[in-house]
């Protein structure tokens, strides 16, 4: 438990650089809940306009507070697109379609990358850490990234599959969204981080520093970061 707690803190500190605006996360959760509830009591168009007004209020509030608007703006545009799709489809479920397509597309990329022997987790890690690509492809390193890629791909396939199955029930779609929120994703990130590191250590491959310095075996393996 202590190891899990330490890893959770370690990863949470690292991903702060990826999305420092916790407010945008809150907005992205409140908006769909508000929309689904509104759609049950109002006409669809009224629910769409009410949600758009709420999103605009969030945006103006962030501007007034002089917060970093990068992620808030992305979320605002994404939500407006989702509302537009709901309007075209004439169904509240349309609001969730972009997310379903995103999850399905990433899962598809995950499957293809695993089959080709180039798990997508290698590239997501390299983009964040800028470690040598050749290190990731080392025979005693790549299996760890393949394992983590399989876990994330299965997760996204299940998530997308459930959303497709319950597509005509927006109340269930919002439950799925909440159950797979950022905090839930962070927990899975911690789990796969630990699993990946354990796998690296079992493989007894070189650490990044040992790989760069051409250090001969025995290697210590990568002890921090994944």
TITIPA-37968 format. One record per atom (N, C-alpha, C): y, x negated, z. Coordinates in nm, 2 decimals. Each point is the difference from the previous one (the first is absolute). Layout:
N
[node [Y X Z]]
...
END
This chain:
226
[node [-0.12 -0.08 0.00]]
[node [0.12 0.08 0.00]]
[node [0.13 -0.09 0.00]]
[node [-0.01 -0.11 0.08]]
[node [0.12 -0.08 0.01]]
[node [0.02 -0.07 -0.14]]
[node [-0.11 -0.04 -0.07]]
[node [0.02 -0.06 -0.13]]
[node [0.06 0.10 -0.10]]
[node [-0.05 0.12 0.01]]
[node [0.06 0.10 -0.09]]
[node [0.15 0.02 0.03]]
[node [0.03 0.01 0.12]]
[node [0.14 0.02 0.04]]
[node [0.09 -0.12 -0.05]]
[node [-0.05 -0.12 0.02]]
[node [0.08 -0.12 -0.05]]
[node [0.01 0.01 -0.15]]
[node [-0.10 0.03 -0.07]]
[node [0.00 0.01 -0.15]]
[node [0.10 0.11 -0.05]]
[node [0.00 0.11 0.08]]
[node [0.08 0.11 -0.03]]
[node [0.15 -0.04 0.00]]
[node [0.03 -0.07 0.11]]
[node [0.14 -0.05 0.02]]
[node [0.04 -0.10 -0.11]]
[node [-0.10 -0.09 -0.03]]
[node [0.02 -0.11 -0.10]]
[node [0.03 0.06 -0.13]]
[node [-0.08 0.10 -0.04]]
[node [0.02 0.06 -0.13]]
[node [0.13 0.09 -0.01]]
[node [0.02 0.07 0.11]]
[node [0.12 0.09 0.00]]
[node [0.13 -0.08 -0.01]]
[node [0.00 -0.12 0.06]]
[node [0.11 -0.09 -0.01]]
[node [0.02 -0.05 -0.15]]
[node [-0.12 -0.03 -0.06]]
[node [0.01 -0.05 -0.14]]
[node [0.05 0.11 -0.10]]
[node [-0.05 0.12 0.02]]
[node [0.04 0.10 -0.10]]
[node [0.14 0.06 0.02]]
[node [0.06 -0.04 0.11]]
[node [0.14 0.04 0.02]]
[node [0.09 -0.04 -0.12]]
[node [-0.04 -0.11 -0.06]]
[node [0.08 -0.06 -0.11]]
[node [-0.02 0.09 -0.13]]
[node [-0.12 0.07 0.00]]
[node [-0.03 0.09 -0.12]]
[node [0.08 0.13 0.00]]
[node [0.02 0.06 0.12]]
[node [0.07 0.12 0.02]]
[node [0.07 0.01 0.13]]
[node [0.12 -0.05 0.01]]
[node [0.06 -0.01 0.13]]
[node [0.06 0.14 0.05]]
[node [0.01 0.10 -0.09]]
[node [0.06 0.12 0.03]]
[node [-0.10 0.11 0.05]]
[node [-0.02 0.00 0.13]]
[node [-0.09 0.10 0.05]]
[node [0.05 0.14 -0.02]]
[node [0.13 0.01 -0.02]]
[node [0.06 0.14 -0.02]]
[node [-0.05 0.06 -0.13]]
[node [-0.02 -0.09 -0.11]]
[node [-0.05 0.06 -0.12]]
[node [-0.14 0.05 0.01]]
[node [-0.08 -0.06 0.09]]
[node [-0.13 0.05 0.03]]
[node [0.00 0.14 0.06]]
[node [0.09 0.01 0.10]]
[node [0.02 0.13 0.07]]
[node [0.04 0.11 -0.10]]
[node [0.10 -0.04 -0.09]]
[node [0.04 0.10 -0.10]]
[node [-0.11 0.04 -0.09]]
[node [-0.09 -0.09 -0.04]]
[node [-0.10 0.03 -0.10]]
[node [-0.11 0.09 0.07]]
[node [-0.01 0.00 0.13]]
[node [-0.09 0.09 0.07]]
[node [0.06 0.14 0.02]]
[node [0.13 0.00 0.04]]
[node [0.06 0.12 0.04]]
[node [0.02 0.09 -0.13]]
[node [0.04 -0.06 -0.11]]
[node [0.03 0.08 -0.12]]
[node [-0.12 0.08 -0.05]]
[node [-0.12 -0.06 -0.02]]
[node [-0.11 0.08 -0.05]]
[node [-0.04 0.11 0.10]]
[node [0.01 -0.03 0.13]]
[node [-0.04 0.10 0.10]]
[node [0.10 0.12 -0.01]]
[node [0.13 -0.03 -0.01]]
[node [0.10 0.10 -0.01]]
[node [-0.02 0.08 -0.13]]
[node [-0.04 -0.06 -0.11]]
[node [-0.02 0.06 -0.13]]
[node [-0.12 0.10 0.01]]
[node [-0.11 -0.05 0.05]]
[node [-0.12 0.09 0.01]]
[node [0.03 0.12 0.09]]
[node [0.06 -0.02 0.11]]
[node [0.03 0.11 0.09]]
[node [0.10 0.10 -0.06]]
[node [0.10 -0.06 -0.07]]
[node [0.10 0.09 -0.07]]
[node [-0.06 0.08 -0.11]]
[node [-0.10 -0.06 -0.07]]
[node [-0.06 0.07 -0.11]]
[node [-0.09 0.12 0.04]]
[node [-0.03 0.00 0.13]]
[node [-0.08 0.11 0.06]]
[node [0.09 0.12 0.04]]
[node [0.13 -0.03 0.01]]
[node [0.09 0.11 0.05]]
[node [0.10 0.03 -0.10]]
[node [0.03 -0.08 -0.10]]
[node [0.10 0.02 -0.10]]
[node [-0.06 0.00 -0.14]]
[node [0.07 0.04 -0.10]]
[node [-0.04 -0.02 -0.13]]
[node [0.00 -0.15 -0.03]]
[node [-0.09 -0.04 -0.10]]
[node [-0.02 -0.14 -0.03]]
[node [0.13 -0.07 -0.03]]
[node [0.09 0.06 -0.09]]
[node [0.12 -0.06 -0.03]]
[node [0.09 -0.02 0.12]]
[node [0.01 0.10 0.09]]
[node [0.08 -0.01 0.12]]
[node [-0.05 -0.12 0.09]]
[node [-0.14 -0.01 0.00]]
[node [-0.06 -0.11 0.08]]
[node [0.04 -0.14 -0.06]]
[node [0.00 0.00 -0.14]]
[node [0.03 -0.13 -0.07]]
[node [0.15 -0.03 0.03]]
[node [0.09 0.09 -0.02]]
[node [0.14 -0.03 0.02]]
[node [0.03 -0.03 0.15]]
[node [-0.07 0.06 0.09]]
[node [0.02 -0.02 0.14]]
[node [-0.04 -0.15 0.04]]
[node [-0.12 -0.04 -0.06]]
[node [-0.05 -0.13 0.03]]
[node [0.09 -0.11 -0.07]]
[node [0.05 0.03 -0.12]]
[node [0.09 -0.09 -0.06]]
[node [0.13 -0.02 0.08]]
[node [0.04 0.11 0.06]]
[node [0.12 -0.01 0.08]]
[node [-0.03 -0.08 0.13]]
[node [-0.12 0.02 0.05]]
[node [-0.03 -0.08 0.12]]
[node [-0.01 -0.15 -0.03]]
[node [-0.06 -0.03 -0.12]]
[node [-0.01 -0.14 -0.04]]
[node [0.14 -0.06 -0.02]]
[node [0.09 0.08 -0.06]]
[node [0.14 -0.05 -0.02]]
[node [0.07 -0.02 0.13]]
[node [-0.03 0.08 0.10]]
[node [0.06 -0.01 0.13]]
[node [-0.04 -0.13 0.06]]
[node [-0.13 -0.03 -0.01]]
[node [-0.06 -0.13 0.05]]
[node [0.07 -0.12 -0.06]]
[node [0.02 0.01 -0.14]]
[node [0.06 -0.11 -0.07]]
[node [0.14 -0.02 0.04]]
[node [0.08 0.11 0.01]]
[node [0.14 -0.01 0.04]]
[node [0.01 -0.06 0.14]]
[node [-0.09 0.04 0.09]]
[node [0.00 -0.05 0.14]]
[node [-0.03 -0.15 0.00]]
[node [-0.09 -0.05 -0.08]]
[node [-0.03 -0.14 -0.01]]
[node [0.13 -0.08 -0.05]]
[node [0.06 0.06 -0.10]]
[node [0.12 -0.06 -0.06]]
[node [0.11 -0.01 0.11]]
[node [0.02 0.11 0.08]]
[node [0.10 0.01 0.10]]
[node [-0.03 -0.10 0.11]]
[node [-0.13 -0.03 0.03]]
[node [-0.04 -0.09 0.10]]
[node [0.00 -0.15 -0.05]]
[node [0.03 -0.01 -0.13]]
[node [0.00 -0.13 -0.07]]
[node [-0.13 -0.08 0.02]]
[node [-0.11 0.08 -0.03]]
[node [-0.13 -0.06 0.01]]
[node [-0.04 -0.06 -0.14]]
[node [-0.10 -0.08 0.00]]
[node [-0.05 -0.05 -0.13]]
[node [-0.07 0.11 -0.07]]
[node [0.05 0.03 -0.12]]
[node [-0.04 0.12 -0.07]]
[node [-0.11 -0.02 -0.11]]
[node [-0.05 -0.13 -0.01]]
[node [-0.09 -0.03 -0.10]]
[node [-0.12 0.09 0.00]]
[node [-0.07 0.00 0.11]]
[node [-0.13 0.08 0.01]]
[node [0.03 0.15 0.02]]
[node [0.11 0.03 0.07]]
[node [0.04 0.14 0.01]]
[node [0.03 0.06 -0.14]]
[node [0.07 -0.07 -0.08]]
[node [0.03 0.05 -0.14]]
[node [-0.13 0.02 -0.08]]
[node [-0.09 -0.10 0.01]]
[node [-0.12 0.01 -0.08]]
[node [-0.08 0.13 0.05]]
[node [0.00 0.02 0.13]]
[node [-0.07 0.12 0.05]]
[node [0.07 0.13 -0.04]]
[node [0.13 0.00 -0.01]]
[node [0.08 0.11 -0.04]]
[node [-0.03 0.04 -0.14]]
[node [0.00 -0.10 -0.09]]
[node [-0.02 0.02 -0.14]]
[node [-0.15 0.05 -0.02]]
[node [-0.09 -0.06 0.07]]
[node [-0.14 0.04 -0.01]]
[node [-0.02 0.14 0.04]]
[node [0.06 0.04 0.11]]
[node [-0.01 0.14 0.05]]
[node [0.06 0.10 -0.10]]
[node [0.12 -0.04 -0.06]]
[node [0.06 0.09 -0.10]]
[node [-0.09 0.02 -0.12]]
[node [-0.07 -0.11 -0.04]]
[node [-0.09 0.01 -0.11]]
[node [-0.12 0.10 0.04]]
[node [-0.05 -0.02 0.12]]
[node [-0.11 0.09 0.05]]
[node [0.05 0.15 0.00]]
[node [0.12 0.02 0.05]]
[node [0.05 0.14 0.00]]
[node [0.02 0.05 -0.14]]
[node [0.04 -0.08 -0.10]]
[node [0.01 0.04 -0.14]]
[node [-0.13 0.04 -0.05]]
[node [-0.11 -0.08 0.03]]
[node [-0.13 0.03 -0.05]]
[node [-0.05 0.13 0.06]]
[node [0.03 0.02 0.13]]
[node [-0.04 0.13 0.06]]
[node [0.07 0.12 -0.07]]
[node [0.13 -0.02 -0.04]]
[node [0.07 0.10 -0.07]]
[node [-0.06 0.03 -0.13]]
[node [-0.04 -0.10 -0.08]]
[node [-0.06 0.01 -0.13]]
[node [-0.13 0.08 0.01]]
[node [-0.08 -0.05 0.10]]
[node [-0.14 0.06 0.02]]
[node [0.01 0.14 0.06]]
[node [0.11 0.03 0.07]]
[node [0.01 0.13 0.07]]
[node [-0.09 0.01 0.12]]
[node [-0.03 -0.12 0.06]]
[node [-0.09 0.00 0.11]]
[node [0.05 -0.11 0.10]]
[node [-0.02 0.03 0.13]]
[node [0.04 -0.10 0.10]]
[node [-0.09 -0.12 -0.01]]
[node [-0.12 0.02 -0.05]]
[node [-0.09 -0.12 -0.01]]
[node [0.05 -0.11 -0.09]]
[node [0.08 0.04 -0.10]]
[node [0.06 -0.09 -0.09]]
[node [0.08 -0.11 0.06]]
[node [0.05 0.02 0.12]]
[node [0.07 -0.10 0.08]]
[node [-0.08 -0.12 0.03]]
[node [-0.13 0.02 0.01]]
[node [-0.09 -0.11 0.04]]
[node [-0.07 -0.07 -0.12]]
[node [0.03 0.05 -0.12]]
[node [-0.06 -0.06 -0.12]]
[node [0.03 -0.14 -0.02]]
[node [0.13 -0.05 0.02]]
[node [0.03 -0.14 -0.02]]
[node [-0.09 -0.09 0.09]]
[node [-0.01 0.04 0.13]]
[node [-0.08 -0.08 0.09]]
[node [-0.14 0.00 -0.03]]
[node [-0.06 0.11 -0.05]]
[node [-0.14 0.00 -0.05]]
[node [-0.02 -0.09 -0.11]]
[node [0.09 0.00 -0.10]]
[node [-0.01 -0.08 -0.12]]
[node [0.01 -0.15 0.04]]
[node [0.10 -0.03 0.10]]
[node [0.01 -0.14 0.05]]
[node [-0.13 -0.05 0.06]]
[node [-0.05 0.08 0.09]]
[node [-0.12 -0.04 0.07]]
[node [-0.12 -0.02 -0.09]]
[node [-0.01 0.10 -0.10]]
[node [-0.11 -0.01 -0.09]]
[node [0.01 -0.12 -0.10]]
[node [0.13 -0.03 -0.04]]
[node [0.02 -0.12 -0.09]]
[node [-0.03 -0.13 0.07]]
[node [0.04 -0.01 0.13]]
[node [-0.02 -0.12 0.07]]
[node [-0.15 -0.02 0.03]]
[node [-0.07 0.11 0.03]]
[node [-0.15 0.00 0.02]]
[node [-0.06 -0.05 -0.13]]
[node [0.04 0.05 -0.12]]
[node [-0.05 -0.03 -0.13]]
[node [0.02 -0.15 -0.02]]
[node [0.12 -0.05 0.02]]
[node [0.03 -0.14 -0.01]]
[node [-0.09 -0.09 0.09]]
[node [-0.03 0.06 0.12]]
[node [-0.08 -0.07 0.10]]
[node [-0.14 -0.02 -0.05]]
[node [-0.06 0.11 -0.06]]
[node [-0.13 0.00 -0.05]]
[node [-0.01 -0.10 -0.12]]
[node [0.09 0.01 -0.09]]
[node [0.00 -0.09 -0.11]]
[node [0.01 -0.15 0.04]]
[node [0.09 -0.03 0.09]]
[node [0.03 -0.13 0.05]]
[node [-0.13 -0.06 0.07]]
[node [-0.07 0.08 0.07]]
[node [-0.12 -0.04 0.07]]
[node [-0.11 -0.04 -0.11]]
[node [-0.01 0.09 -0.09]]
[node [-0.10 -0.02 -0.11]]
[node [0.02 -0.12 -0.08]]
[node [0.13 -0.03 -0.02]]
[node [0.04 -0.12 -0.08]]
[node [0.00 -0.13 0.09]]
[node [-0.03 0.02 0.13]]
[node [0.00 -0.12 0.08]]
[node [0.13 -0.05 0.04]]
[node [0.10 0.08 -0.01]]
[node [0.14 -0.04 0.04]]
[node [0.06 0.11 0.09]]
[node [-0.05 0.02 0.12]]
[node [0.04 0.10 0.09]]
[node [0.15 0.01 0.02]]
[node [0.06 0.12 -0.01]]
[node [0.14 0.01 0.00]]
[node [0.06 -0.05 0.13]]
[node [-0.08 -0.01 0.11]]
[node [0.06 -0.05 0.13]]
[node [0.04 -0.15 -0.02]]
[node [-0.06 -0.07 -0.09]]
[node [0.05 -0.14 -0.02]]
[node [0.14 0.00 -0.05]]
[node [0.04 0.09 -0.09]]
[node [0.13 0.00 -0.05]]
[node [0.11 0.06 0.09]]
[node [-0.05 0.10 0.08]]
[node [0.10 0.05 0.10]]
[node [0.03 -0.10 0.11]]
[node [-0.11 -0.08 0.04]]
[node [0.02 -0.10 0.10]]
[node [0.09 -0.12 -0.06]]
[node [-0.03 -0.03 -0.12]]
[node [0.07 -0.12 -0.06]]
[node [0.15 0.04 -0.02]]
[node [0.03 0.13 -0.04]]
[node [0.14 0.04 -0.01]]
[node [0.08 -0.01 0.13]]
[node [-0.07 0.02 0.11]]
[node [0.06 0.00 0.13]]
[node [0.01 -0.14 0.06]]
[node [-0.11 -0.08 -0.02]]
[node [-0.01 -0.13 0.06]]
[node [0.02 -0.12 -0.09]]
[node [-0.02 0.02 -0.13]]
[node [0.02 -0.10 -0.10]]
[node [-0.09 -0.12 0.02]]
[node [-0.12 0.03 0.04]]
[node [-0.11 -0.11 0.01]]
[node [-0.05 -0.03 -0.14]]
[node [-0.06 -0.11 -0.02]]
[node [-0.05 -0.04 -0.13]]
[node [-0.11 0.10 -0.05]]
[node [0.01 0.04 -0.12]]
[node [-0.09 0.10 -0.06]]
[node [-0.15 -0.06 0.00]]
[node [0.00 -0.13 -0.02]]
[node [-0.13 -0.07 -0.01]]
[node [-0.08 0.01 0.14]]
[node [0.08 0.00 0.11]]
[node [-0.06 0.01 0.13]]
[node [-0.07 0.14 0.01]]
[node [0.07 0.10 -0.04]]
[node [-0.06 0.14 0.01]]
[node [-0.13 0.01 -0.08]]
[node [-0.01 -0.08 -0.11]]
[node [-0.12 0.01 -0.09]]
[node [-0.11 -0.09 0.04]]
[node [0.02 -0.08 0.11]]
[node [-0.10 -0.09 0.05]]
[node [-0.13 0.08 0.04]]
[node [-0.11 -0.05 -0.03]]
[node [-0.13 0.07 0.02]]
[node [-0.02 0.04 0.15]]
[node [0.06 -0.08 0.09]]
[node [-0.01 0.03 0.14]]
[node [0.12 0.07 0.06]]
[node [0.08 0.06 -0.09]]
[node [0.12 0.07 0.04]]
[node [0.00 0.14 -0.06]]
[node [-0.02 0.01 -0.13]]
[node [0.01 0.12 -0.08]]
[node [-0.09 0.12 0.06]]
[node [-0.12 -0.03 0.05]]
[node [-0.08 0.11 0.05]]
[node [0.07 0.08 0.11]]
[node [0.08 -0.07 0.08]]
[node [0.07 0.07 0.11]]
[node [0.10 0.10 -0.06]]
[node [0.07 -0.04 -0.10]]
[node [0.10 0.09 -0.07]]
[node [-0.07 0.11 -0.08]]
[node [-0.12 -0.03 -0.05]]
[node [-0.07 0.11 -0.06]]
[node [-0.05 0.10 0.10]]
[node [-0.04 -0.04 0.11]]
[node [-0.04 0.10 0.11]]
[node [0.11 0.09 0.04]]
[node [0.12 -0.06 0.02]]
[node [0.12 0.08 0.04]]
[node [0.04 0.09 -0.12]]
[node [-0.01 -0.05 -0.12]]
[node [0.03 0.09 -0.11]]
[node [-0.09 0.12 -0.01]]
[node [-0.13 -0.02 0.03]]
[node [-0.09 0.11 0.00]]
[node [0.03 0.11 0.10]]
[node [0.04 -0.05 0.12]]
[node [0.04 0.09 0.11]]
[node [0.12 0.09 -0.04]]
[node [0.11 -0.07 -0.05]]
[node [0.12 0.07 -0.04]]
[node [-0.03 0.10 -0.12]]
[node [-0.08 -0.05 -0.09]]
[node [-0.03 0.09 -0.12]]
[node [-0.08 0.12 0.04]]
[node [-0.09 -0.01 0.09]]
[node [-0.08 0.11 0.05]]
[node [0.09 0.10 0.07]]
[node [0.09 -0.06 0.08]]
[node [0.10 0.09 0.08]]
[node [0.09 0.08 -0.10]]
[node [0.05 -0.07 -0.10]]
[node [0.09 0.07 -0.09]]
[node [-0.08 0.10 -0.09]]
[node [-0.13 -0.03 -0.03]]
[node [-0.08 0.09 -0.08]]
[node [-0.03 0.13 0.08]]
[node [-0.03 -0.02 0.13]]
[node [-0.02 0.12 0.08]]
[node [0.12 0.08 0.02]]
[node [0.11 -0.07 0.03]]
[node [0.13 0.07 0.02]]
[node [0.04 0.08 -0.13]]
[node [-0.01 -0.06 -0.11]]
[node [0.04 0.06 -0.13]]
[node [-0.10 0.12 -0.03]]
[node [-0.13 -0.03 0.03]]
[node [-0.10 0.11 -0.02]]
[node [0.02 0.12 0.08]]
[node [0.04 -0.02 0.13]]
[node [0.02 0.11 0.09]]
[node [0.12 0.08 -0.05]]
[node [0.11 -0.07 -0.04]]
[node [0.12 0.07 -0.04]]
[node [-0.03 0.08 -0.13]]
[node [-0.08 -0.05 -0.09]]
[node [-0.03 0.07 -0.12]]
[node [-0.08 0.12 0.03]]
[node [-0.10 -0.01 0.09]]
[node [-0.09 0.11 0.04]]
[node [0.08 0.11 0.07]]
[node [0.10 -0.03 0.08]]
[node [0.08 0.10 0.07]]
[node [0.14 0.02 -0.06]]
[node [0.01 -0.03 -0.13]]
[node [0.13 0.00 -0.07]]
[node [0.07 0.13 0.01]]
[node [-0.08 0.11 0.00]]
[node [0.07 0.13 0.00]]
[node [0.03 0.05 0.14]]
[node [-0.02 -0.08 0.10]]
[node [0.03 0.03 0.14]]
[node [0.10 -0.10 0.06]]
[node [0.13 0.02 -0.02]]
[node [0.10 -0.09 0.04]]
[node [0.00 -0.03 0.15]]
[node [-0.04 0.10 0.08]]
[node [-0.01 -0.02 0.14]]
[node [-0.10 -0.11 0.04]]
[node [-0.11 0.00 -0.07]]
[node [-0.10 -0.11 0.02]]
[node [0.05 -0.13 -0.06]]
[node [0.07 0.00 -0.11]]
[node [0.06 -0.12 -0.05]]
[node [0.09 -0.07 0.09]]
[node [0.08 0.08 0.07]]
[node [0.10 -0.06 0.10]]
[node [-0.08 -0.06 0.12]]
[node [-0.11 0.06 0.03]]
[node [-0.08 -0.05 0.11]]
[node [-0.06 -0.14 -0.04]]
[node [-0.04 -0.01 -0.12]]
[node [-0.06 -0.12 -0.06]]
[node [0.11 -0.11 0.00]]
[node [0.12 0.04 -0.04]]
[node [0.12 -0.09 -0.01]]
[node [0.03 -0.05 0.14]]
[node [0.00 0.08 0.10]]
[node [0.03 -0.04 0.14]]
[node [-0.11 -0.09 0.05]]
[node [-0.13 0.04 -0.03]]
[node [-0.11 -0.08 0.05]]
[node [-0.01 -0.14 -0.06]]
[node [0.07 -0.02 -0.12]]
[node [0.00 -0.13 -0.07]]
[node [0.14 -0.05 -0.01]]
[node [0.08 0.03 0.11]]
[node [0.14 -0.05 0.00]]
[node [0.01 -0.15 0.02]]
[node [0.12 -0.05 0.01]]
[node [0.02 -0.14 0.01]]
[node [-0.07 -0.06 0.12]]
[node [0.00 0.07 0.12]]
[node [-0.06 -0.06 0.11]]
[node [-0.15 -0.01 -0.01]]
[node [-0.06 0.10 -0.07]]
[node [-0.15 0.00 -0.03]]
[node [-0.03 -0.12 -0.09]]
[node [0.09 -0.01 -0.10]]
[node [-0.02 -0.11 -0.10]]
[node [0.01 -0.13 0.07]]
[node [0.09 -0.01 0.10]]
[node [0.02 -0.13 0.07]]
[node [-0.12 -0.03 0.08]]
[node [-0.07 0.10 0.06]]
[node [-0.12 -0.03 0.07]]
[node [-0.11 -0.05 -0.09]]
[node [-0.01 0.06 -0.12]]
[node [-0.10 -0.04 -0.10]]
[node [0.03 -0.15 -0.05]]
[node [0.13 -0.02 -0.01]]
[node [0.05 -0.14 -0.03]]
[node [-0.05 -0.10 0.10]]
[node [0.02 0.04 0.13]]
[node [-0.05 -0.09 0.11]]
[node [-0.15 -0.02 -0.01]]
[node [-0.07 0.10 -0.02]]
[node [-0.15 0.00 -0.01]]
[node [-0.04 -0.09 -0.11]]
[node [0.05 0.02 -0.12]]
[node [-0.04 -0.08 -0.11]]
[node [0.05 -0.15 0.01]]
[node [0.11 -0.02 0.07]]
[node [0.05 -0.13 0.03]]
[node [-0.10 -0.08 0.08]]
[node [-0.04 0.07 0.11]]
[node [-0.10 -0.06 0.09]]
[node [-0.13 -0.03 -0.08]]
[node [-0.05 0.10 -0.07]]
[node [-0.13 -0.01 -0.08]]
[node [0.01 -0.11 -0.10]]
[node [0.12 -0.01 -0.07]]
[node [0.02 -0.10 -0.10]]
[node [0.00 -0.14 0.07]]
[node [0.06 -0.02 0.11]]
[node [0.01 -0.13 0.07]]
[node [-0.14 -0.04 0.05]]
[node [-0.07 0.10 0.06]]
[node [-0.14 -0.03 0.04]]
[node [-0.09 -0.04 -0.11]]
[node [0.02 0.06 -0.11]]
[node [-0.08 -0.03 -0.12]]
[node [0.03 -0.14 -0.05]]
[node [0.13 -0.04 0.00]]
[node [0.04 -0.13 -0.04]]
[node [-0.06 -0.11 0.09]]
[node [0.00 0.03 0.13]]
[node [-0.05 -0.10 0.09]]
[node [-0.16 -0.01 -0.01]]
[node [-0.06 0.11 -0.04]]
[node [-0.15 0.00 -0.02]]
[node [-0.03 -0.08 -0.12]]
[node [0.09 0.01 -0.10]]
[node [-0.03 -0.07 -0.13]]
[node [0.02 -0.15 0.02]]
[node [0.08 -0.05 0.10]]
[node [0.02 -0.14 0.03]]
[node [0.07 -0.07 -0.12]]
[node [0.10 0.08 -0.06]]
[node [0.07 -0.06 -0.11]]
[node [0.12 -0.08 0.05]]
[node [0.08 -0.06 -0.09]]
[node [0.11 -0.08 0.04]]
[node [0.12 0.09 0.04]]
[node [0.09 -0.04 0.09]]
[node [0.12 0.07 0.02]]
[node [0.09 -0.03 -0.11]]
[node [0.12 0.06 -0.01]]
[node [0.09 -0.02 -0.11]]
[node [0.05 -0.15 0.00]]
[node [0.03 -0.04 0.12]]
[node [0.05 -0.14 0.02]]
[node [-0.11 -0.10 -0.04]]
[node [-0.13 0.02 0.04]]
[node [-0.11 -0.09 -0.04]]
[node [-0.02 0.00 -0.15]]
[node [0.02 0.12 -0.06]]
[node [-0.02 0.01 -0.14]]
[node [0.10 -0.08 -0.08]]
[node [0.13 0.02 0.04]]
[node [0.11 -0.07 -0.06]]
[node [-0.01 -0.16 0.01]]
[node [-0.05 -0.04 0.12]]
[node [-0.02 -0.14 0.03]]
[node [-0.13 -0.06 -0.04]]
[node [-0.08 0.08 -0.07]]
[node [-0.14 -0.04 -0.05]]
[node [-0.08 -0.06 0.12]]
[node [0.01 0.06 0.12]]
[node [-0.08 -0.04 0.11]]
[node [-0.14 0.02 -0.02]]
[node [-0.09 -0.10 0.02]]
[node [-0.14 0.03 -0.01]]
[node [-0.06 0.08 0.11]]
[node [-0.12 0.06 -0.03]]
[node [-0.07 0.07 0.11]]
[node [-0.04 -0.09 0.11]]
[node [-0.02 0.05 0.13]]
[node [0.01 0.15 0.03]]
[node [0.14 0.05 0.01]]
[node [0.02 0.12 -0.03]]
[node [0.13 0.07 0.00]]
[node [0.02 0.08 0.13]]
[node [0.12 0.03 0.03]]
[node [0.03 0.08 0.12]]
[node [0.02 0.15 -0.04]]
[node [0.01 0.03 -0.13]]
[node [0.03 0.14 -0.05]]
[node [0.14 0.04 0.04]]
[node [0.05 0.10 -0.07]]
[node [0.13 0.05 0.03]]
[node [0.00 0.08 0.13]]
[node [0.08 -0.04 0.10]]
[node [0.00 0.06 0.13]]
[node [0.11 0.10 0.02]]
[node [0.11 0.00 -0.09]]
[node [0.10 0.10 0.01]]
[node [0.05 0.04 -0.13]]
[node [0.03 0.13 -0.02]]
[node [0.04 0.05 -0.13]]
[node [-0.12 0.03 -0.08]]
[node [0.02 0.10 -0.09]]
[node [-0.11 0.04 -0.09]]
[node [0.06 0.05 -0.13]]
END
